Structures are given as C-alpha cells and as structure tokens.
Amino acid sequence: MYERMPSRDHSTIVDDVEENSALLHKSMDMETTNPSWLLSFPHVVVATITSLLFGYHLGVVNEPLESISIDLGFSGNTLAEGLVVSTCLGGALIGSLFRGLVTDGVGRRRAFQFCALPMIIAAATSATIKNLAGMLIGRFLVGTGMGLGPPVASLYVAEVSHASLRGTYGSFIQIATCLGLVGALFIGTPVKETAGWWCVCFWVSTIPAGLLAFVMMFLQKVHIGCTRKEEVLKLKQIL
C-alpha cells in the first residue's frame, strides 16, 4: 500500500527542512536586531525642518509686531494686529484640509517641497510688502505651508524609522517646533534698536525652507525594517 522512501531521499528532505528552519530563525534574529540609527537620522532631521518653520512662523511677529504696525500704518489698531498674528492659523486650516490629497497624490518628498514653496513666497511677500493687505496675504499663504508640513513630517518619520526608534524620532517634531519658537524670539530681539529689522526676521525663514525643498530632491525613499519581515513571511510559506 505504501512505497517505502529510500533512505537517501529521506535524508535530503530532512536536510532541506533543517536548512530552511535555520534560515527562518536567522531572519527572525535579524528582525529583532535594531538597525543603526544613522540609516534614518538624516531623513528625520530634514523632515523636522517643517516643524521648525511651523514654530518660527507662529512666533515671528511677536517681537516685531509694534514695528510692523508703525511701518505699515496700522499702529493702535488692535484688530489689525490680531489679524497679522492669527491669519497664518486660518491658512494652516486650509493647508491641513489638502494634506491627504497632496501626500497621496505626489508622494511624501514632493509634499515637503509643496510645503516649502508657499513658505518661501510668503516670507518674501511679508518682507517686501508695504501695506496691511499684503502682510495678511503673506501670513495666510505661509499658513498653508504650516498646515501641510508637520502632518506629512509625522507620517514620513513613522515610515522611515525602525520601530525601536520611532518614539524617539517622533519627539523630534515637538522639539523642532519649540526650537522654531525660541529662534523667532531670539532673531526678533534687535527689532527695537534696528529700523526695518522685522523684514530680516521674515527673510531668515526662507533659508530653512529653501534647504528643505533642495535636500528633499536627494533623499531616497526608504522603508527601514519592512524587507526583513517580508523575507520571514516568504520563508514561512516555503516551510
């Protein structure tokens, strides 16, 4: 009823199973080994520039608001001063509504560049304009980039980071936002002693925004930690 298998064929199958089992255990050991943090660190640093800009533009008008109101002719108008401070949040609301569409449509890296572009244009507009309407337009436009950038940064950091580093790298986003706020207050310190310094405060923000758009062209798309899982699943199917 049953054909007895030759001992040589039986030993070959046993050897194959043992070899596949050894490969599976080796791949699982590799999966539990944490990769070097240097693989994803450059990507995370560049991505968090968006959060740095978010914090910077939130605080950039706090110190020079009085000088801006005098130079643009709305000194004493509390409504206008409030709009200059808060209009960027309205733009951030609009930008956040299109975040999913932009991110899924053009990809993560291109989304960062779409975030940096309005920030560069808006900062140049706010620094060169000579009336309240132009300042409000610039603040609203920079807000669209503020609403788009940090959510994309959170998504991008989660995708490029290994699970063992994801929590640490996620905190970089909040740290960068705080550094942006502190940087805005620090750069605005000479505004009372130097006429027109508030223009410099806006021009400074174009440097990290331009750096973000430029460096994103050279960062490769990576998914650290995913390949090993796929290899383990394939080995399980073989076994």
VENSULDA-V707352 format. One record per helix or strand. SS is the DSSP state (2 for helix, 1 for strand). FROM is the first residue (numbers start at 1). LEN is the number of residues. If there is no record, write none. Layout:
# VENSULDA-V707352
SS&FROM&LEN  SS&FROM&LEN
This chain:
# VENSULDA-V707352
2&7&26  2&38&10  2&49&24  2&78&20  2&99&8  2&108&21  2&132&29  2&166&27  2&197&19  2&226&13
